[in-house]
């Protein structure tokens, strides 16, 4: 006998009250696709680490808690990245893989070492973007990681959050560079 208070088993805790979370159906569908892709032969999968890193889900009431899903996605991305690295190393060799990773790292470093306040495109006068001082602070830390090996973890980069300001940095550009940093970090782990 079931009633409205019966709870079904879910892979993630759900939000309550007015808090929103990721729509469970979309998360479940994506996770099923990710599992199938990971179980496919290397190179044949339809999803990769980048697709996992950039997936987005609609927010709904009683959705899956965002932090729990994001943590699981981070682990899935790590698994895909390790597999992609191994596959690339077996096909093209270490020299090619390191060369590609070094090139991307240099592109990121070139962006992050621009003068403060000019590292990314700014949004229009009436729009909000990421706070410039906060992004520049994180950019400096990542640049020191790339140049000098200052400790920074993939999780720190994944979880960075910025407040908003008028005429701030373009969210799209900043997020793309942070994604590239994660890609570089996972390539050399």
C-alpha positions as a Python dict, from the first residue, in 0.01 Angstrom:
ca = {
    (1, 'X'): (0, 0, 0),
    (2, 'X'): (140, 338, -96),
    (3, 'X'): (37, 688, -14),
    (4, 'X'): (158, 1038, -88),
    (5, 'X'): (411, 1028, 195),
    (6, 'X'): (593, 724, 61),
    (7, 'X'): (936, 819, -62),
    (8, 'X'): (1097, 652, -356),
    (9, 'X'): (1464, 562, -363),
    (10, 'X'): (1659, 829, -549),
    (11, 'X'): (2028, 850, -628),
    (12, 'X'): (2055, 1202, -482),
    (13, 'X'): (1889, 1389, -198),
    (14, 'X'): (1609, 1621, -303),
    (15, 'X'): (1556, 1983, -219),
    (16, 'X'): (1272, 2090, 7),
    (17, 'X'): (1069, 2400, 67),
    (18, 'X'): (1132, 2682, -179),
    (19, 'X'): (1479, 2565, -274),
    (20, 'X'): (1521, 2441, -628),
    (21, 'X'): (1737, 2161, -755),
    (22, 'X'): (1816, 1989, -1082),
    (23, 'X'): (1518, 1826, -1254),
    (24, 'X'): (1551, 1456, -1162),
    (25, 'X'): (1435, 1318, -1497),
    (26, 'X'): (1702, 1512, -1685),
    (27, 'X'): (1977, 1411, -1442),
    (28, 'X'): (1872, 1046, -1454),
    (29, 'X'): (1860, 1050, -1836),
    (30, 'X'): (2203, 1211, -1860),
    (31, 'X'): (2356, 966, -1612),
    (32, 'X'): (2213, 672, -1810),
    (33, 'X'): (2365, 815, -2131),
    (34, 'X'): (2697, 873, -1954),
    (35, 'X'): (2705, 515, -1826),
    (36, 'X'): (2633, 376, -2174),
    (37, 'X'): (2900, 599, -2326),
    (38, 'X'): (3156, 498, -2067),
    (39, 'X'): (3082, 130, -2120),
    (40, 'X'): (3128, 169, -2498),
    (41, 'X'): (3466, 107, -2657),
    (42, 'X'): (3712, 395, -2614),
    (43, 'X'): (3672, 639, -2899),
    (44, 'X'): (3318, 518, -2977),
    (45, 'X'): (3135, 697, -2696),
    (46, 'X'): (2896, 981, -2775),
    (47, 'X'): (2985, 1170, -2455),
    (48, 'X'): (3323, 1286, -2334),
    (49, 'X'): (3470, 1469, -2035),
    (50, 'X'): (3385, 1807, -2185),
    (51, 'X'): (3018, 1710, -2232),
    (52, 'X'): (3003, 1606, -1867),
    (53, 'X'): (3175, 1928, -1755),
    (54, 'X'): (2937, 2152, -1949),
    (55, 'X'): (2603, 1976, -1900),
    (56, 'X'): (2324, 2192, -1758),
    (57, 'X'): (1992, 2093, -1606),
    (58, 'X'): (1673, 2293, -1549),
    (59, 'X'): (1596, 2390, -1189),
    (60, 'X'): (1273, 2274, -1028),
    (61, 'X'): (1121, 2240, -683),
    (62, 'X'): (1190, 1903, -519),
    (63, 'X'): (1480, 1855, -760),
    (64, 'X'): (1807, 1682, -686),
    (65, 'X'): (2038, 1884, -464),
    (66, 'X'): (2280, 2072, -684),
    (67, 'X'): (2593, 2009, -477),
    (68, 'X'): (2535, 1632, -469),
    (69, 'X'): (2481, 1609, -845),
    (70, 'X'): (2777, 1838, -920),
    (71, 'X'): (3005, 1623, -702),
    (72, 'X'): (2896, 1309, -890),
    (73, 'X'): (2946, 1485, -1224),
    (74, 'X'): (3297, 1580, -1116),
    (75, 'X'): (3380, 1215, -1049),
    (76, 'X'): (3228, 1110, -1381),
    (77, 'X'): (3426, 1379, -1563),
    (78, 'X'): (3746, 1258, -1396),
    (79, 'X'): (3675, 902, -1515),
    (80, 'X'): (3608, 1014, -1872),
    (81, 'X'): (3919, 1236, -1874),
    (82, 'X'): (4142, 953, -1749),
    (83, 'X'): (4002, 721, -2012),
    (84, 'X'): (4045, 982, -2287),
    (85, 'X'): (4403, 1044, -2176),
    (86, 'X'): (4486, 672, -2187),
    (87, 'X'): (4324, 633, -2527),
    (88, 'X'): (4508, 934, -2669),
    (89, 'X'): (4838, 816, -2527),
    (90, 'X'): (4794, 473, -2686),
    (91, 'X'): (4703, 621, -3025),
    (92, 'X'): (4926, 928, -3060),
    (93, 'X'): (5188, 880, -2792),
    (94, 'X'): (5292, 1081, -2491),
    (95, 'X'): (5474, 1350, -2690),
    (96, 'X'): (5162, 1443, -2886),
    (97, 'X'): (4938, 1438, -2576),
    (98, 'X'): (5177, 1654, -2376),
    (99, 'X'): (5217, 1891, -2671),
    (100, 'X'): (4840, 1942, -2700),
    (101, 'X'): (4805, 1993, -2325),
    (102, 'X'): (5099, 2235, -2318),
    (103, 'X'): (4950, 2437, -2605),
    (104, 'X'): (4614, 2470, -2427),
    (105, 'X'): (4788, 2558, -2099),
    (106, 'X'): (4985, 2833, -2276),
    (107, 'X'): (4667, 2977, -2431),
    (108, 'X'): (4505, 2986, -2086),
    (109, 'X'): (4815, 3140, -1929),
    (110, 'X'): (4830, 3408, -2200),
    (111, 'X'): (4472, 3505, -2117),
    (112, 'X'): (4520, 3501, -1741),
    (113, 'X'): (4835, 3713, -1742),
    (114, 'X'): (4676, 4006, -1925),
    (115, 'X'): (4655, 4328, -1719),
    (116, 'X'): (4405, 4329, -1434),
    (117, 'X'): (4063, 4446, -1544),
    (118, 'X'): (4136, 4354, -1907),
    (119, 'X'): (4153, 3976, -1897),
    (120, 'X'): (3804, 3916, -2033),
    (121, 'X'): (3541, 4100, -2234),
    (122, 'X'): (3314, 4321, -2021),
    (123, 'X'): (2936, 4308, -2048),
    (124, 'X'): (2726, 4610, -2149),
    (125, 'X'): (2652, 4907, -1925),
    (126, 'X'): (2312, 4778, -1809),
    (127, 'X'): (2413, 4413, -1769),
    (128, 'X'): (2568, 4219, -1486),
    (129, 'X'): (2879, 4005, -1519),
    (130, 'X'): (3127, 3842, -1286),
    (131, 'X'): (3303, 4074, -1038),
    (132, 'X'): (3627, 4180, -1198),
    (133, 'X'): (3835, 4188, -878),
    (134, 'X'): (3726, 3836, -781),
    (135, 'X'): (3794, 3690, -1125),
    (136, 'X'): (4134, 3860, -1140),
    (137, 'X'): (4223, 3716, -799),
    (138, 'X'): (4137, 3363, -915),
    (139, 'X'): (4313, 3424, -1247),
    (140, 'X'): (4632, 3520, -1061),
    (141, 'X'): (4617, 3202, -853),
    (142, 'X'): (4564, 2982, -1160),
    (143, 'X'): (4846, 3162, -1344),
    (144, 'X'): (5080, 3088, -1052),
    (145, 'X'): (4968, 2724, -1068),
    (146, 'X'): (5054, 2706, -1439),
    (147, 'X'): (5382, 2898, -1411),
    (148, 'X'): (5520, 2795, -1073),
    (149, 'X'): (5321, 2490, -966),
    (150, 'X'): (5137, 2665, -680),
    (151, 'X'): (4890, 2411, -543),
    (152, 'X'): (4540, 2430, -690),
    (153, 'X'): (4301, 2137, -715),
    (154, 'X'): (4053, 2056, -989),
    (155, 'X'): (3778, 2074, -728),
    (156, 'X'): (3879, 2429, -634),
    (157, 'X'): (3854, 2537, -997),
    (158, 'X'): (3523, 2356, -1048),
    (159, 'X'): (3365, 2510, -740),
    (160, 'X'): (3479, 2870, -779),
    (161, 'X'): (3190, 3116, -767),
    (162, 'X'): (3185, 3487, -833),
    (163, 'X'): (2951, 3761, -726),
    (164, 'X'): (2798, 3983, -992),
    (165, 'X'): (2853, 4350, -1078),
    (166, 'X'): (2741, 4589, -1348),
    (167, 'X'): (2985, 4593, -1640),
    (168, 'X'): (3158, 4285, -1500),
    (169, 'X'): (3344, 4022, -1696),
    (170, 'X'): (3152, 3810, -1945),
    (171, 'X'): (3034, 3494, -1771),
    (172, 'X'): (3069, 3294, -2093),
    (173, 'X'): (3434, 3385, -2142),
    (174, 'X'): (3533, 3329, -1781),
    (175, 'X'): (3352, 2996, -1766),
    (176, 'X'): (3517, 2881, -2092),
    (177, 'X'): (3864, 2957, -1953),
    (178, 'X'): (3785, 2779, -1625),
    (179, 'X'): (3669, 2478, -1829),
    (180, 'X'): (3998, 2486, -2020),
    (181, 'X'): (4191, 2498, -1691),
    (182, 'X'): (4006, 2188, -1571),
    (183, 'X'): (4082, 2018, -1903),
    (184, 'X'): (4454, 2095, -1867),
    (185, 'X'): (4460, 1979, -1506),
    (186, 'X'): (4286, 1652, -1590),
    (187, 'X'): (4519, 1597, -1885),
    (188, 'X'): (4827, 1592, -1667),
    (189, 'X'): (4692, 1415, -1357),
}
